[in-house]
Amino acid sequence: MSSPLSVIQALSLAGGLDTFADENEIRILRDTGDGQEQLEVFYSDILSGKNLSSNHSLHAGDTILVP
């Protein structure tokens, strides 16, 4: 990442979601000083503008899981 990215921007740069992706189960894995944290991403809510709070800003080392 050369500049700050949100999870939606990162997914877009990666080509979007596959047809079989479960948009309701997207998670961000983030290492913290106390272990690993999981952040929920409500993809359809973000796209519809209902809940933008789960469009997290990514940190170096974050992993986005899209099952």
Beta strands, then each sheet from edge to edge (+ up, - down):
strand 1: 27-32
strand 2: 35-40
strand 3: 63-65
sheet 1: 2+ 1- 3+
end
